Amino acid sequence: MIDVDLSQLPFTLIDDEGRDHVRRGMDIAYFDRDEIIIEMGQVGESVFLIHKGEVAELDPTLPASSARIGHYTAGDLFGAISILNGKSRYRFQAEQECLCYVMPKALFTKLCRHHPDFENFFKQSLSHKARLMTEKRAEGGVTMAGFMLAKVSECMREPLIMDASTDIASAVRQLNDSHADSLLVKTQSEFGIVTKTDLLNGIVLNNYEHSSPVVDVAHFSLVTVTPNQYLFEALVLMTRHKVTRVVVMEQGELKGVVELTDVLSYFSSRSYVVSLQVEQANSLDALAAASQRTPELVNALMAQGVKLRFAMDLLAALNGRIINKAWSFVIPEQYHAQSCLMVMGSEGRGEQILKTDQDNGLILADDSEWPSLADDMNALTQTLIQLGYPPCPGNIMVSNPEWVGTVSQWKNNIAKWVSARDGDSLMKLAILLDAHGVAGNPQLLDSVRAALFERCSRDELLLSYFARAALRFSTPLTLFGSLKKPQHGIDIKKGGIFPIVHGVRTMALERRINATSTLDRLDALAEDGRLDRRFADDLGEALSLFTELRLKQQLQSAEASTEQRSNRVVVQELSSLERDLLREALHIVKDFKQRLSHRYHLEYS
């Protein structure tokens, strides 16, 4: 029996007896440097697990400079797809002397018959494999504390409903009898919500009589979720909208209510503590203290295995609240309704995990009058620096007059950039396309975005110029074999993140999609039929993988300044499964770039 480590996927998908069969049925084979292990077109006869050495996956139909499409090192497995497909699509060749464990076809097919999950692993998309990796981490001792798995339906309360004509006194008695903090008010056409605080303010501050109808103190702008949404999403919504409860609706039907206290019974209170500190901050010093705790929250979320999308949503909501609070401290209230503060870049897309440079701008109503505008914008920039948001090296900040203007001025800028179509103009269009309003009047941004869509979405020539940037950086698949030293690595931002973000941004511009998050844009493109749902999911998982690998690298050097944060990932430091996922994710990027090239005629540019 061969002593081989079978503690990694996909061997964890078979039982102990199956793993014993593997050890008894495996052999060891030696391959010399440059020896072909599997030839393209060869019938699959064995599965190989590398013990020592490196193997290249080659496409002999391509030029030598681009023939390498994969690279395998110790712990990697290859040859299974050749068996499942009948023959090998590519050549596998030893790059140096190799020792491999060899599993014969008969044993592999027997394992597939008896363990469907094992067989399915080789047929699954990137998104399924990424989920397996997350589950594996949880089994390895990283507690998820329900972050990913808990659904709203698991902890929603039965709704307490009262007719709109019910008097306030009866509503108070009903709340006390039910030990509830809120009730829903039913009118002929909609539901409203009333809390104990609303009732108290109605009687004490607004002088309502005890006999007044409860509908007079109700709020009808409800924050809603569905029963099947993740509970973590409810927490994000509460943070974003500054509420302590959400109403559960399904296809227009009321299902229940989720209170913040219910959510906290599932989650570590750390995220709420930071949110609470932000909301309770009554000075810039207090706000800065809360802001400084966000890296601590990032570490906690990552340690607990929270799905990256949820973590990004929560941190985007928190950063938005911090910036909104700073705005309220610095900007006089009379200017709030006639202006919109927008954040752009990764913050605008909601994809910022660690704080990065400021990327912000200001939209003013055409009839606004703001004599102290320049001074106030300089003060806001300095305040954000105080809160841990460094100044933008490209000077894309409200302290730069170029990024402050009325609605009409912004529309004129868009027309000028579209006409110029040079690199700087296209960059500015991309920056504006990712803008998200965090303070002031969001309708001003809606007006500017509508003008951006009107100018660009049907302009085929502009879209071609705009999309071209997605192909600027090569996909680093062929670099794997040369990464010998830990200090080397691949630039995951240029090679993986940017092509997905900008390619999806281009498609969103063409389809007039208002969402700014890349993952939300992918969902919208799939619903629109512009992307196959499976491919959209795989692009989203690839982006999440790249972001997580980069975040790990950055958290390891958390003491470094923003400028020193690395976008490079050293392949040799990754686990076997992570290398497999990275390789597959980069193939998806390569495929996406080919699709972009075809759609926007980039092969002729």
C-alpha positions as CSV (number, residue, x, y, z in Angstrom):
1,M,0.0,0.0,0.0
2,I,1.4,3.4,-1.0
3,D,1.4,6.1,1.7
4,V,-0.1,9.1,-0.1
5,D,-1.7,12.1,1.4
6,L,-5.4,12.1,0.4
7,S,-6.6,14.8,2.8
8,Q,-7.3,17.4,0.0
9,L,-10.1,17.7,-2.5
10,P,-11.3,15.7,-4.4
11,F,-10.2,12.7,-2.3
12,T,-12.1,14.1,0.7
13,L,-15.3,13.5,-1.3
14,I,-14.8,9.7,-0.9
15,D,-15.1,7.7,2.3
16,D,-12.3,6.0,4.3
17,E,-12.8,2.7,2.5
18,G,-12.6,4.4,-0.9
19,R,-9.3,6.1,0.1
20,D,-7.9,2.7,1.2
21,H,-8.7,1.4,-2.2
22,V,-6.9,4.3,-3.8
23,R,-3.8,3.7,-1.7
24,R,-3.8,0.0,-2.5
25,G,-4.4,0.5,-6.2
26,M,-1.9,3.3,-6.9
27,D,1.5,2.9,-8.3
28,I,4.5,5.3,-8.6
29,A,6.0,6.4,-11.9
30,Y,9.1,8.4,-12.8
31,F,9.2,10.8,-15.8
32,D,12.4,12.4,-17.1
33,R,12.6,16.1,-18.0
34,D,10.7,16.9,-21.2
35,E,9.1,13.5,-21.3
36,I,5.5,13.5,-22.6
37,I,3.2,11.9,-20.0
38,I,-0.1,12.2,-21.9
39,E,-0.1,13.2,-25.6
40,M,-2.9,15.3,-27.1
41,G,-5.6,13.0,-28.5
42,Q,-4.4,10.0,-26.4
43,V,-7.0,7.8,-24.8
44,G,-7.1,8.5,-21.1
45,E,-5.7,5.5,-19.2
46,S,-4.5,6.9,-15.8
47,V,-4.9,9.8,-13.3
48,F,-1.7,11.3,-12.1
49,L,-1.0,12.9,-8.7
50,I,2.3,14.7,-8.6
51,H,4.6,13.9,-5.7
52,K,7.6,15.8,-6.8
53,G,8.4,17.9,-9.9
54,E,6.4,20.1,-12.3
55,V,4.3,19.3,-15.4
56,A,3.2,21.6,-18.2
57,E,-0.2,21.4,-19.9
58,L,0.4,22.4,-23.5
59,D,-1.7,23.1,-26.6
60,P,0.5,22.0,-29.5
61,T,-1.7,23.8,-32.0
62,L,-0.6,27.2,-30.6
63,P,2.7,29.0,-31.2
64,A,5.4,27.9,-28.8
65,S,5.3,31.3,-27.0
66,S,1.6,30.8,-26.0
67,A,1.3,27.0,-26.0
68,R,1.5,26.6,-22.2
69,I,-2.1,26.8,-20.8
70,G,-1.5,25.2,-17.4
71,H,1.2,24.3,-14.9
72,Y,1.0,21.6,-12.2
73,T,3.2,21.1,-9.2
74,A,3.4,18.8,-6.1
75,G,-0.1,17.9,-4.9
76,D,-1.8,18.7,-8.2
77,L,-3.8,16.1,-10.1
78,F,-4.2,15.7,-13.9
79,G,-5.5,13.1,-16.4
80,A,-9.0,12.7,-15.0
81,I,-10.7,14.8,-17.7
82,S,-9.0,12.7,-20.3
83,I,-10.7,9.6,-18.9
84,L,-14.1,11.2,-18.6
85,N,-13.9,12.7,-22.1
86,G,-12.4,9.6,-23.7
87,K,-9.2,11.3,-24.8
88,S,-6.9,14.2,-23.9
89,R,-7.5,17.6,-25.3
90,Y,-3.9,18.7,-24.5
91,R,-0.4,17.4,-24.0
92,F,1.0,16.9,-20.5
93,Q,4.8,17.1,-20.4
94,A,7.3,16.9,-17.5
95,E,9.2,20.2,-17.1
96,Q,11.8,18.6,-14.8
97,E,12.3,15.1,-13.3
98,C,8.9,14.0,-11.9
99,L,7.6,11.4,-9.5
100,C,3.8,10.8,-9.8
101,Y,1.4,8.6,-8.1
102,V,-0.6,6.8,-10.8
103,M,-4.2,5.7,-10.5
104,P,-5.4,3.3,-13.2
105,K,-8.5,4.0,-15.2
106,A,-10.4,1.1,-13.8
107,L,-9.9,2.3,-10.2
108,F,-10.8,5.9,-11.1
109,T,-14.1,4.9,-12.9
110,K,-15.0,2.6,-10.0
111,L,-14.6,5.5,-7.6
112,C,-16.8,7.7,-9.9
113,R,-19.5,5.0,-9.9
114,H,-19.6,4.7,-6.1
115,H,-19.0,8.3,-5.2
116,P,-21.0,10.7,-7.5
117,D,-19.6,13.8,-5.7
118,F,-16.1,12.7,-6.6
119,E,-17.0,12.4,-10.3
120,N,-18.9,15.6,-10.3
121,F,-15.9,17.5,-8.9
122,F,-14.2,17.1,-12.3
123,K,-17.2,18.3,-14.2
124,Q,-18.1,21.3,-12.0
125,S,-17.8,24.9,-12.8
126,L,-15.5,27.3,-11.0
127,S,-18.4,28.6,-8.8
128,H,-19.1,25.0,-7.4
129,K,-15.4,24.4,-6.8
130,A,-15.1,27.7,-4.9
131,R,-18.0,26.7,-2.7
132,L,-16.3,23.4,-2.0
133,M,-13.2,25.3,-0.9
134,T,-15.2,27.5,1.4
135,E,-16.9,24.4,3.0
136,K,-13.5,22.7,3.3
137,R,-12.2,25.7,5.3
138,A,-15.2,25.5,7.6
139,E,-14.5,21.8,8.2
140,G,-10.9,22.7,9.0
141,G,-11.9,24.6,12.1
142,V,-12.8,28.0,10.8
143,T,-16.2,28.8,12.3
144,M,-18.7,30.4,10.0
145,A,-21.1,31.3,12.8
146,G,-24.0,31.0,10.4
147,F,-22.7,34.0,8.4
148,M,-23.3,32.3,5.1
149,L,-25.9,29.7,5.7
150,A,-28.6,31.4,7.9
151,K,-31.6,32.6,5.9
152,V,-34.1,35.3,6.8
153,S,-36.9,32.6,7.1
154,E,-35.0,31.0,10.0
155,C,-35.4,33.9,12.4
156,M,-38.2,36.1,11.2
157,R,-41.0,36.9,13.7
158,E,-44.7,36.6,13.0
159,P,-45.9,40.1,11.9
160,L,-48.0,42.0,14.4
161,I,-50.7,43.7,12.2
162,M,-53.2,46.4,13.1
163,D,-55.8,48.2,11.0
164,A,-55.0,51.7,10.1
165,S,-58.0,53.0,12.1
166,T,-56.8,51.5,15.4
167,D,-56.2,54.2,18.0
168,I,-52.7,54.9,19.4
169,A,-53.7,53.7,22.9
170,S,-54.8,50.3,21.6
171,A,-51.5,50.1,19.6
172,V,-49.5,50.7,22.8
173,R,-51.4,48.1,24.7
174,Q,-51.0,45.6,21.9
175,L,-47.2,46.2,21.8
176,N,-46.9,45.7,25.5
177,D,-49.0,42.6,25.6
178,S,-47.0,41.1,22.7
179,H,-43.6,42.1,24.1
180,A,-42.9,43.5,20.6
181,D,-41.0,46.7,19.6
182,S,-42.9,47.4,16.3
183,L,-46.2,46.7,14.6
184,L,-47.4,46.8,11.0
185,V,-50.2,49.1,10.0
186,K,-52.5,47.9,7.2
187,T,-54.2,50.3,4.8
188,Q,-56.2,49.4,1.8
189,S,-53.2,49.5,-0.5
190,E,-50.0,49.1,1.5
191,F,-48.3,48.3,4.9
192,G,-46.6,50.9,7.1
193,I,-44.6,50.3,10.3
194,V,-44.8,51.9,13.7
195,T,-42.3,51.5,16.5
196,K,-42.5,52.3,20.2
197,T,-40.4,55.3,19.6
198,D,-42.8,56.5,16.9
199,L,-45.7,56.2,19.3
200,L,-43.9,58.1,22.1
201,N,-42.8,60.9,19.8
202,G,-46.4,61.1,18.4
203,I,-47.9,61.7,21.9
204,V,-45.1,63.7,23.5
205,L,-43.7,65.8,20.6
206,N,-46.5,66.0,18.1
207,N,-49.4,66.2,20.6
208,Y,-51.5,63.4,19.1
209,E,-54.4,62.3,21.2
210,H,-54.6,58.7,22.6
211,S,-57.6,58.3,20.4
212,S,-55.8,59.4,17.2
213,P,-55.5,56.7,14.5
214,V,-52.2,54.8,14.6
215,V,-51.7,55.4,10.8
216,D,-50.9,59.0,11.6
217,V,-47.5,58.0,13.1
218,A,-46.7,55.2,10.7
219,H,-43.9,55.1,8.1
220,F,-44.5,53.7,4.7
221,S,-41.0,53.6,3.3
222,L,-40.2,50.0,4.3
223,V,-36.9,48.3,4.0
224,T,-37.8,44.8,2.8
225,V,-36.2,41.4,2.3
226,T,-37.4,38.0,1.1
227,P,-37.5,34.8,3.2
228,N,-34.8,33.2,1.1
229,Q,-32.3,36.0,1.4
230,Y,-29.3,35.4,3.6
231,L,-29.6,36.9,7.1
232,F,-26.3,38.6,6.5
233,E,-27.9,40.6,3.7
234,A,-30.5,41.8,6.2
235,L,-27.7,43.1,8.4
236,V,-26.2,44.9,5.5
237,L,-29.5,46.6,4.7
238,M,-30.0,47.6,8.3
239,T,-26.5,49.2,8.3
240,R,-27.1,50.9,5.0
241,H,-30.5,52.3,5.8
242,K,-29.9,53.0,9.5
243,V,-32.8,50.9,10.7
244,T,-33.1,48.2,13.4
245,R,-35.7,46.0,11.6
246,V,-36.6,44.9,8.1
247,V,-40.0,43.6,6.8
248,V,-40.1,40.2,5.1
249,M,-42.2,40.2,1.9
250,E,-42.6,37.5,-0.8
251,Q,-44.4,38.2,-4.1
252,G,-46.2,41.1,-2.5
253,E,-47.4,39.1,0.5
254,L,-46.3,40.0,4.1
255,K,-44.4,37.1,5.8
256,G,-42.8,38.6,8.9
257,V,-40.4,41.0,10.5
258,V,-36.7,40.6,11.4
259,E,-35.4,42.7,14.3
260,L,-31.7,43.5,14.7
261,T,-31.7,41.6,18.0
262,D,-32.7,38.5,16.0
263,V,-29.8,39.0,13.6
264,L,-27.3,39.4,16.4
265,S,-28.3,36.1,17.8
266,Y,-26.7,34.5,14.7
267,F,-23.7,36.7,14.2
268,S,-20.7,38.0,16.2
269,S,-21.7,41.4,17.4
270,R,-18.4,42.9,16.1
271,S,-20.0,44.2,12.9
272,Y,-22.8,45.8,14.8
273,V,-20.5,47.4,17.3
274,V,-18.7,49.2,14.6
275,S,-22.0,50.2,13.0
276,L,-23.3,51.5,16.3
277,Q,-20.1,53.4,16.9
278,V,-20.5,55.1,13.6
279,E,-24.1,56.0,14.2
280,Q,-23.5,57.3,17.8
281,A,-20.4,59.4,16.8
282,N,-21.2,63.0,17.7
283,S,-17.8,64.4,16.8
284,L,-15.1,63.8,14.2
285,D,-12.8,62.3,16.8
286,A,-15.5,59.7,17.7
287,L,-16.1,59.0,14.0
288,A,-12.4,58.5,13.4
289,A,-12.3,56.1,16.3
290,A,-15.1,54.0,14.8
291,S,-13.5,54.3,11.3
292,Q,-10.2,52.9,12.6
293,R,-12.0,49.7,13.7
294,T,-12.9,48.6,10.1
295,P,-9.6,46.7,9.5
296,E,-10.4,44.8,12.7
297,L,-13.8,44.0,11.2
298,V,-12.2,42.9,7.9
299,N,-10.0,40.4,9.8
300,A,-12.9,39.0,11.8
301,L,-15.1,38.5,8.7
302,M,-12.3,36.8,6.8
303,A,-11.4,34.6,9.8
304,Q,-15.0,33.5,10.1
305,G,-15.2,32.4,6.5
306,V,-17.8,35.0,5.4
307,K,-18.5,34.9,1.7
308,L,-16.6,37.8,0.1
309,R,-19.7,39.3,-1.5
310,F,-21.4,39.7,1.8
311,A,-18.2,41.2,3.4
312,M,-17.9,43.7,0.6
313,D,-21.5,44.7,0.9
314,L,-21.2,45.2,4.7
315,L,-18.0,47.2,4.4
316,A,-19.3,49.3,1.5
317,A,-22.4,50.1,3.7
318,L,-20.1,51.0,6.6
319,N,-17.8,53.2,4.5
320,G,-20.8,54.9,3.0
321,R,-22.2,55.7,6.5
322,I,-18.8,57.0,7.6
323,I,-18.4,59.3,4.6
324,N,-22.1,60.4,5.0
325,K,-21.5,61.2,8.6
326,A,-18.4,63.2,7.8
327,W,-20.4,65.1,5.2
328,S,-23.0,66.0,7.8
329,F,-20.3,67.3,10.2
330,V,-18.6,69.4,7.6
331,I,-21.2,70.6,5.1
332,P,-23.9,73.1,6.2
333,E,-27.3,71.5,6.0
334,Q,-28.7,74.1,3.6
335,Y,-26.5,72.7,0.8
336,H,-27.5,69.0,1.3
337,A,-30.6,69.0,-1.0
338,Q,-28.8,70.9,-3.8
339,S,-25.8,68.6,-4.1
340,C,-24.7,65.0,-4.3
341,L,-21.5,63.6,-3.0
342,M,-20.4,60.6,-5.1
343,V,-17.7,58.0,-4.5
344,M,-16.1,56.3,-7.5
345,G,-13.5,53.5,-8.2
346,S,-13.7,50.4,-6.0
347,E,-15.6,52.3,-3.4
348,G,-18.3,53.3,-5.9
349,R,-18.5,49.7,-7.0
350,G,-18.7,48.5,-3.4
351,E,-15.6,46.4,-3.9
352,Q,-13.3,48.1,-1.4
353,I,-12.3,45.9,1.5
354,L,-9.4,47.8,2.9
355,K,-9.5,51.6,2.7
356,T,-7.9,52.9,-0.4
357,D,-7.4,56.4,-1.9
358,Q,-10.2,58.9,-2.1
359,D,-12.0,58.9,-5.4
360,N,-14.9,61.3,-5.1
361,G,-16.7,64.1,-6.8
362,L,-19.6,66.5,-6.3
363,I,-22.7,67.2,-8.4
364,L,-24.6,70.5,-7.9
365,A,-28.1,71.5,-8.8
366,D,-28.0,73.9,-11.7
367,D,-29.6,76.7,-9.6
368,S,-27.4,76.1,-6.6
369,E,-25.6,79.0,-4.8
370,W,-22.7,78.0,-2.6
371,P,-20.3,80.9,-1.9
372,S,-18.0,78.8,0.4
373,L,-18.0,75.8,-2.0
374,A,-14.2,75.6,-2.5
375,D,-13.4,76.0,1.2
376,D,-16.0,73.4,2.2
377,M,-14.7,70.9,-0.3
378,N,-11.1,71.3,0.9
379,A,-12.4,70.8,4.5
380,L,-14.2,67.6,3.4
381,T,-11.1,66.2,1.8
382,Q,-9.0,66.9,4.9
383,T,-11.7,65.3,7.1
384,L,-11.7,62.1,5.0
385,I,-7.9,62.0,5.3
386,Q,-8.4,62.2,9.1
387,L,-10.8,59.3,8.9
388,G,-8.2,57.1,7.2
389,Y,-9.0,57.7,3.5
390,P,-5.7,58.9,1.9
391,P,-5.7,61.6,-0.9
392,C,-6.0,60.3,-4.4
393,P,-2.6,60.5,-6.3
394,G,-4.6,61.4,-9.5
395,N,-6.4,64.2,-7.6
396,I,-9.8,62.7,-8.2
397,M,-11.3,64.5,-5.2
398,V,-13.9,67.1,-4.4
399,S,-11.0,69.5,-3.5
400,N,-10.1,69.5,-7.2
401,P,-12.6,71.8,-9.1
402,E,-12.4,69.5,-12.1
403,W,-14.5,66.9,-10.1
404,V,-17.1,69.4,-8.9
405,G,-19.8,70.8,-11.2
406,T,-23.5,71.4,-11.8
407,V,-25.6,68.8,-13.5
408,S,-25.3,70.8,-16.8
409,Q,-21.5,71.0,-16.4
410,W,-21.2,67.3,-15.9
411,K,-23.4,66.6,-18.9
412,N,-21.1,68.9,-21.0
413,N,-18.1,67.0,-19.7
414,I,-19.6,63.7,-20.8
415,A,-20.2,65.1,-24.3
416,K,-16.6,66.4,-24.5
417,W,-15.2,63.1,-23.3
418,V,-17.3,61.0,-25.7
419,S,-16.2,63.3,-28.6
420,A,-12.5,63.1,-27.7
421,R,-12.3,59.3,-27.1
422,D,-8.7,59.6,-26.0
423,G,-7.2,57.6,-23.1
424,D,-7.8,60.3,-20.5
425,S,-11.4,60.9,-21.6
426,L,-12.3,57.2,-21.6
427,M,-10.8,56.8,-18.1
428,K,-13.0,59.6,-16.8
429,L,-16.1,58.1,-18.4
430,A,-15.2,54.8,-16.7
431,I,-14.7,56.5,-13.3
432,L,-18.0,58.3,-13.6
433,L,-19.8,55.2,-14.6
434,D,-18.9,53.6,-11.3
435,A,-20.1,56.6,-9.3
436,H,-22.4,55.9,-6.3
437,G,-24.1,58.6,-4.2
438,V,-23.3,58.5,-0.5
439,A,-24.6,61.9,0.7
440,G,-26.9,64.7,-0.4
441,N,-29.5,64.4,-3.2
442,P,-29.0,61.1,-5.2
443,Q,-31.4,62.3,-8.0
444,L,-28.7,64.6,-9.2
445,L,-26.5,61.6,-9.9
446,D,-29.4,59.8,-11.6
447,S,-29.8,62.7,-14.0
448,V,-26.0,62.6,-14.9
449,R,-26.0,58.8,-15.3
450,A,-29.0,59.0,-17.6
451,A,-27.1,61.5,-19.8
452,L,-24.1,59.2,-19.7
453,F,-26.2,56.2,-21.0
454,E,-27.9,58.3,-23.6
455,R,-24.5,59.5,-25.0
456,C,-22.7,56.2,-24.9
457,S,-24.9,53.1,-24.9
458,R,-25.6,53.1,-28.7
459,D,-22.3,54.5,-29.9
460,E,-20.6,51.3,-31.3
461,L,-17.3,53.1,-32.0
462,L,-17.1,54.5,-28.5
463,L,-17.9,51.2,-27.0
464,S,-15.1,49.6,-29.0
465,Y,-12.6,52.2,-27.8
466,F,-14.0,51.9,-24.2
467,A,-13.7,48.0,-24.2
468,R,-10.2,48.0,-25.5
469,A,-8.7,48.7,-22.0
470,A,-9.9,45.2,-20.8
471,L,-7.2,43.7,-23.1
472,R,-4.4,45.9,-22.0
473,F,-2.8,43.4,-19.7
474,S,-2.0,39.8,-20.6
475,T,-3.5,36.9,-18.8
476,P,-0.6,35.5,-16.7
477,L,-1.2,31.8,-17.5
478,T,2.1,31.3,-19.2
479,L,4.1,32.8,-16.3
480,F,3.4,30.1,-13.8
481,G,6.3,28.0,-14.8
482,S,8.9,30.7,-14.2
483,L,7.8,31.7,-10.7
484,K,10.5,30.0,-8.7
485,K,11.1,32.4,-5.8
486,P,8.7,33.6,-3.1
487,Q,9.3,37.3,-3.9
488,H,8.0,36.8,-7.5
489,G,4.4,36.5,-8.3
490,I,1.6,37.4,-10.7
491,D,-0.1,40.8,-10.6
492,I,-3.6,39.6,-9.9
493,K,-5.2,43.0,-10.3
494,K,-3.9,43.5,-13.9
495,G,-4.1,39.9,-14.9
496,G,-7.4,39.0,-13.3
497,I,-9.4,41.7,-11.6
498,F,-9.2,44.5,-14.0
499,P,-10.2,42.6,-17.2
500,I,-13.4,41.3,-15.5
501,V,-14.3,44.7,-13.9
502,H,-13.8,46.7,-17.0
503,G,-15.3,44.2,-19.4
504,V,-18.4,43.9,-17.3
505,R,-18.4,47.7,-16.9
506,T,-18.4,48.0,-20.7
507,M,-21.3,45.6,-21.1
508,A,-23.2,47.4,-18.4
509,L,-22.7,50.7,-20.2
510,E,-24.1,49.3,-23.4
511,R,-27.2,47.8,-21.6
512,R,-27.8,50.9,-19.4
513,I,-27.5,48.9,-16.2
514,N,-27.7,51.2,-13.2
515,A,-25.9,48.9,-10.7
516,T,-22.3,49.8,-10.0
517,S,-21.1,46.6,-8.3
518,T,-19.5,44.2,-10.8
519,L,-21.3,41.2,-9.2
520,D,-24.7,43.0,-9.4
521,R,-23.9,44.0,-13.0
522,L,-23.1,40.3,-13.8
523,D,-26.5,39.3,-12.3
524,A,-28.2,42.0,-14.5
525,L,-26.4,40.9,-17.6
526,A,-27.4,37.3,-17.0
527,E,-31.1,38.3,-16.5
528,D,-30.8,40.4,-19.6
529,G,-29.6,37.4,-21.6
530,R,-26.3,39.1,-22.5
531,L,-24.4,36.5,-20.5
532,D,-25.1,32.8,-19.9
533,R,-26.0,32.4,-16.2
534,R,-23.3,29.8,-15.6
535,F,-20.6,31.9,-17.3
536,A,-21.7,35.0,-15.3
537,D,-21.5,33.0,-12.1
538,D,-18.0,31.7,-13.0
539,L,-16.9,35.3,-13.7
540,G,-18.2,36.4,-10.3
541,E,-16.4,33.5,-8.6
542,A,-13.2,34.3,-10.5
543,L,-13.4,37.9,-9.4
544,S,-14.1,36.9,-5.8
545,L,-11.2,34.4,-5.8
546,F,-8.7,37.1,-7.2
547,T,-9.9,39.6,-4.7
548,E,-9.6,37.2,-1.8
549,L,-6.1,36.1,-2.8
550,R,-5.0,39.7,-3.0
551,L,-6.7,40.5,0.3
552,K,-4.8,37.7,2.0
553,Q,-1.6,39.1,0.7
554,Q,-2.5,42.6,1.9
555,L,-3.7,41.5,5.4
556,Q,-0.4,39.7,5.9
557,S,1.3,43.1,5.6
558,A,-1.4,45.1,7.3
559,E,1.2,47.4,8.8
560,A,2.2,48.6,5.3
561,S,0.9,51.9,3.9
562,T,-1.6,51.9,1.1
563,E,1.2,52.5,-1.5
564,Q,3.0,49.4,-0.3
565,R,0.0,47.0,-0.5
566,S,0.8,44.4,-3.0
567,N,-1.3,43.2,-5.9
568,R,1.0,40.2,-6.5
569,V,0.2,36.6,-5.6
570,V,3.0,34.1,-5.3
571,V,1.6,30.9,-6.8
572,Q,4.0,28.6,-4.9
573,E,2.6,29.8,-1.6
574,L,-1.0,28.7,-2.5
575,S,-2.5,25.4,-1.6
576,S,-3.1,22.8,-4.3
577,L,-6.8,23.6,-4.5
578,E,-6.1,27.3,-4.6
579,R,-3.7,26.8,-7.5
580,D,-6.3,24.7,-9.3
581,L,-9.0,27.4,-8.8
582,L,-6.6,30.2,-9.8
583,R,-5.6,28.4,-13.0
584,E,-9.3,27.8,-13.9
585,A,-10.2,31.4,-13.0
586,L,-7.6,32.7,-15.3
587,H,-8.8,30.5,-18.2
588,I,-12.3,32.1,-17.6
589,V,-10.7,35.5,-17.9
590,K,-9.0,34.5,-21.1
591,D,-12.4,33.3,-22.5
592,F,-14.1,36.5,-21.4
593,K,-11.5,38.6,-23.1
594,Q,-12.0,36.6,-26.3
595,R,-15.8,37.2,-26.1
596,L,-15.2,41.0,-25.5
597,S,-12.8,41.0,-28.5
598,H,-15.5,39.4,-30.7
599,R,-18.4,41.6,-29.5
600,Y,-16.6,44.9,-29.7
601,H,-14.5,44.1,-32.8
602,L,-11.2,44.5,-30.8
603,E,-9.4,42.1,-33.1
604,Y,-9.3,44.9,-35.7
605,S,-8.0,47.6,-33.3
